[in-house]
Amino acid sequence: MTNRVGIIGGGNLGVAIAEGLVKSGFIKPEHIIVTRRNFAAIKHLEQQGILISDNNNEAVAFANVIVLAVKPFQVAEVIEGIKPNLTENHVLVSVVTGVTIETIRNCVGNNVNLVRAMPNTAIAIQESMTCLCFDKIKLDRLEYVQELFNQLGKVVVIDEKLMDAATVLGACGIAYALRYIRANIQGGIEIGFDAATASLIAAQTVKGAAELLIKTGRHPEQEIDKVTTPKGCTIAGLNEMEHQGFSSSLIKGISASFDKIKHK
């Protein structure tokens, strides 16, 4: 059977998923449909061969993998509208922030394969870190969803109890990393670079550092040790940053974001 993907919600995330899947070659564009009430806003997808509609049930009839990419307050209404047409052959993948599997299951009933996914904004360039959890799903369907999101970055399956933590580390984490890069750029300008050059050096350096960890599987300290020579400039800088609370401020920031989610 040829899998077809229906994306309900043609906002930034829904469009990024559709375009990323087409760019990867994972699925033919004519096997993807994206819905949006004001579908004139997604007309540009037709130029790539992607189908569009303003009817969610058209997507459900067309596809067996349904990605729910709407606002949290729209979930119950949207599911209520498509529920009569969902079957045990469908996989419903929710990328809606903060909405639990239990909440979706209560809306959709027991016969639908259900996955909850938490990507981040780097999905727009197929570099997302996506965390998945699931409920009552056939193994081959889960493997397909994993492979789908693997086209859009990296994937890890976690317990749902860690989804809030995944939001902080993976989704909020984009902002933390960008704030570090911004500070690096500011420091680079202070020591003599123009803004454009400092930006390129800072961004590529962080990208290289991340790739070192991903491709080697090493702990960060192993790579840090390679550039911290005795009495050198690297260790002098690192020690000064630690004296100013660099690591502790990051950890406190992550904890503050997590506390905010837990107490919403």
C-alpha positions as CSV (number, residue, x, y, z in Angstrom):
1,M,0.0,0.0,0.0
2,T,1.2,3.5,-0.9
3,N,1.2,5.7,2.2
4,R,-0.4,9.1,1.7
5,V,0.0,12.0,4.1
6,G,-2.7,14.5,5.0
7,I,-1.6,17.6,6.9
8,I,-4.5,19.3,8.7
9,G,-3.3,22.9,9.4
10,G,-1.4,24.7,6.7
11,G,0.5,27.1,9.0
12,N,4.3,27.4,9.3
13,L,4.8,24.0,10.8
14,G,2.4,22.1,8.5
15,V,3.9,23.7,5.4
16,A,7.4,23.0,6.6
17,I,6.6,19.3,7.1
18,A,5.0,19.1,3.6
19,E,7.9,20.9,1.8
20,G,10.5,18.9,3.8
21,L,9.0,15.6,2.8
22,V,9.0,16.6,-0.8
23,K,12.5,17.9,-0.8
24,S,13.8,14.7,0.8
25,G,12.2,12.6,-1.9
26,F,10.6,10.4,0.8
27,I,7.1,10.8,-0.7
28,K,5.8,12.1,-4.0
29,P,4.2,15.5,-3.8
30,E,0.9,14.2,-5.3
31,H,0.7,11.9,-2.3
32,I,0.5,14.8,0.2
33,I,-2.5,17.0,0.9
34,V,-2.5,20.1,3.1
35,T,-5.6,21.7,4.4
36,R,-6.3,25.3,5.6
37,R,-9.6,27.2,5.9
38,N,-8.1,30.1,3.9
39,F,-6.3,27.8,1.4
40,A,-5.4,30.7,-0.8
41,A,-2.5,31.2,1.7
42,I,-1.1,27.8,0.7
43,K,-1.6,28.1,-3.0
44,H,2.1,28.1,-3.6
45,L,2.3,24.4,-2.5
46,E,0.5,23.5,-5.7
47,Q,3.5,24.7,-7.7
48,Q,5.4,21.8,-6.0
49,G,2.7,19.3,-6.9
50,I,1.3,19.2,-3.4
51,L,-2.5,19.0,-3.1
52,I,-4.4,21.6,-1.1
53,S,-7.9,21.9,0.3
54,D,-10.1,23.7,2.7
55,N,-11.9,20.5,3.7
56,N,-10.3,18.4,6.5
57,N,-12.4,15.4,5.6
58,E,-11.1,15.4,2.1
59,A,-7.6,14.9,3.6
60,V,-8.9,12.1,5.8
61,A,-10.4,10.4,2.7
62,F,-7.2,10.8,0.7
63,A,-4.5,9.9,3.3
64,N,-3.9,7.2,5.8
65,V,-1.4,9.2,7.8
66,I,-3.0,12.4,9.2
67,V,-0.7,15.0,10.7
68,L,-2.6,17.3,13.1
69,A,-0.9,20.7,13.0
70,V,-3.5,23.1,14.4
71,K,-3.6,25.4,17.4
72,P,-4.2,23.7,20.8
73,F,-7.6,25.4,21.2
74,Q,-8.7,24.0,17.8
75,V,-7.9,20.3,18.5
76,A,-11.3,19.2,19.9
77,E,-13.3,21.0,17.2
78,V,-11.1,19.6,14.4
79,I,-11.1,16.1,15.6
80,E,-14.9,16.2,16.1
81,G,-15.2,17.2,12.5
82,I,-13.1,14.3,11.1
83,K,-13.9,11.6,13.7
84,P,-16.7,9.9,11.7
85,N,-14.2,9.3,8.8
86,L,-11.2,8.1,10.9
87,T,-10.7,4.3,10.9
88,E,-8.3,1.7,12.3
89,N,-6.3,2.1,9.0
90,H,-5.4,5.7,9.9
91,V,-2.5,7.0,11.9
92,L,-3.1,10.3,13.6
93,V,0.1,12.2,14.3
94,S,-0.3,15.2,16.6
95,V,2.3,17.9,16.5
96,V,0.2,20.2,18.7
97,T,2.2,21.6,21.6
98,G,1.0,20.8,25.1
99,V,-1.9,18.5,24.2
100,T,-1.5,15.0,25.7
101,I,-2.2,11.7,24.1
102,E,-5.0,11.1,26.7
103,T,-6.7,14.3,25.6
104,I,-6.5,13.3,21.9
105,R,-7.6,9.7,22.6
106,N,-10.6,11.0,24.5
107,C,-11.6,13.0,21.5
108,V,-10.8,10.5,18.7
109,G,-11.9,7.2,20.3
110,N,-10.0,3.9,20.6
111,N,-9.7,2.6,17.0
112,V,-7.2,5.1,15.6
113,N,-3.4,4.6,15.7
114,L,-2.1,7.6,17.7
115,V,1.4,9.3,17.8
116,R,2.4,12.5,19.5
117,A,5.4,14.3,18.0
118,M,7.4,17.3,19.2
119,P,9.6,18.8,16.5
120,N,11.4,22.1,16.6
121,T,11.6,25.1,14.2
122,A,14.7,23.6,12.5
123,I,12.2,21.3,10.7
124,A,12.0,24.2,8.2
125,I,15.5,23.2,6.9
126,Q,15.1,19.4,7.6
127,E,17.2,19.6,10.8
128,S,14.6,19.2,13.5
129,M,15.1,17.3,16.7
130,T,11.7,15.4,16.9
131,C,10.6,13.5,20.0
132,L,7.9,10.9,19.6
133,C,5.6,9.0,21.9
134,F,2.7,6.8,20.9
135,D,-0.5,4.9,22.0
136,K,-2.0,1.7,20.6
137,I,-0.2,1.7,17.3
138,K,0.8,-1.1,15.0
139,L,4.6,-1.5,14.7
140,D,4.8,-1.0,11.0
141,R,2.8,2.3,11.3
142,L,5.1,3.5,14.1
143,E,8.2,2.7,12.0
144,Y,6.7,4.6,9.1
145,V,6.1,7.7,11.3
146,Q,9.7,7.5,12.6
147,E,11.0,7.3,9.0
148,L,8.9,10.2,8.0
149,F,10.3,12.5,10.7
150,N,13.8,11.1,10.0
151,Q,13.5,12.9,6.7
152,L,13.1,16.2,8.6
153,G,16.0,15.8,11.1
154,K,16.7,13.4,14.0
155,V,14.1,11.3,15.9
156,V,14.0,9.8,19.3
157,V,11.1,7.8,20.9
158,I,10.5,8.8,24.5
159,D,7.9,8.2,27.3
160,E,5.2,10.8,27.2
161,K,6.0,11.9,30.7
162,L,9.1,13.4,29.2
163,M,7.3,15.4,26.6
164,D,7.3,18.7,28.6
165,A,11.1,18.2,29.2
166,A,11.5,17.5,25.5
167,T,9.8,20.8,24.7
168,V,12.2,22.6,26.9
169,L,15.4,20.9,25.7
170,G,14.6,20.5,22.0
171,A,12.1,23.3,21.2
172,C,13.0,26.1,23.7
173,G,16.6,24.8,23.2
174,I,16.7,26.4,19.7
175,A,16.3,29.8,21.4
176,Y,19.0,29.1,24.0
177,A,21.4,28.1,21.3
178,L,20.7,31.2,19.2
179,R,21.1,33.4,22.2
180,Y,24.6,31.9,22.8
181,I,25.4,32.5,19.1
182,R,24.2,36.1,19.4
183,A,26.5,36.6,22.4
184,N,29.4,35.1,20.5
185,I,28.8,37.5,17.6
186,Q,28.8,40.4,19.9
187,G,32.0,39.2,21.4
188,G,33.5,38.7,18.0
189,I,32.6,42.3,17.0
190,E,34.3,43.6,20.2
191,I,37.5,41.9,19.3
192,G,37.6,43.2,15.7
193,F,35.3,41.4,13.3
194,D,32.5,43.0,11.3
195,A,29.0,41.7,12.1
196,A,28.6,39.5,9.0
197,T,31.9,37.7,9.4
198,A,31.4,37.3,13.2
199,S,28.0,35.8,12.5
200,L,29.3,33.3,10.0
201,I,32.2,32.2,12.2
202,A,30.0,31.8,15.3
203,A,27.2,29.9,13.5
204,Q,29.5,27.5,11.6
205,T,31.6,26.9,14.8
206,V,28.5,25.9,16.7
207,K,27.3,23.7,13.8
208,G,30.7,22.0,13.7
209,A,30.7,21.4,17.5
210,A,27.2,19.9,17.3
211,E,28.2,17.6,14.4
212,L,31.3,16.4,16.3
213,L,29.0,15.2,19.1
214,I,26.4,13.7,16.8
215,K,28.9,11.8,14.5
216,T,31.3,10.7,17.2
217,G,29.0,10.1,20.1
218,R,31.6,11.6,22.4
219,H,30.9,13.6,25.6
220,P,31.5,17.3,25.1
221,E,34.3,17.3,27.6
222,Q,36.3,15.0,25.4
223,E,36.2,17.5,22.6
224,I,36.8,20.4,25.0
225,D,40.0,18.7,26.3
226,K,41.4,18.7,22.7
227,V,41.4,22.5,22.6
228,T,42.3,23.4,26.2
229,T,46.1,23.5,26.3
230,P,47.9,24.3,29.6
231,K,47.9,28.0,30.3
232,G,46.2,28.6,27.0
233,C,43.6,31.1,25.9
234,T,40.7,28.6,25.7
235,I,40.9,27.5,29.3
236,A,41.3,31.1,30.4
237,G,38.1,32.0,28.6
238,L,36.2,28.9,29.8
239,N,37.2,29.5,33.4
240,E,36.1,33.2,33.3
241,M,32.7,32.1,31.8
242,E,32.2,29.6,34.6
243,H,33.2,32.2,37.2
244,Q,30.4,34.4,35.7
245,G,27.9,31.6,36.0
246,F,27.8,30.3,32.4
247,S,26.8,26.7,33.0
248,S,24.7,27.4,36.1
249,S,22.7,30.1,34.3
250,L,21.9,27.7,31.4
251,I,20.8,25.0,33.8
252,K,18.7,27.5,35.8
253,G,17.1,28.7,32.5
254,I,16.2,25.2,31.5
255,S,14.7,24.6,34.9
256,A,12.7,27.9,34.8
257,S,11.2,27.0,31.4
258,F,10.3,23.5,32.6
259,D,8.6,25.0,35.7
260,K,6.7,27.4,33.5
261,I,5.3,24.5,31.5
262,K,4.4,22.3,34.5
263,H,2.5,25.1,36.2
264,K,0.5,26.3,33.2
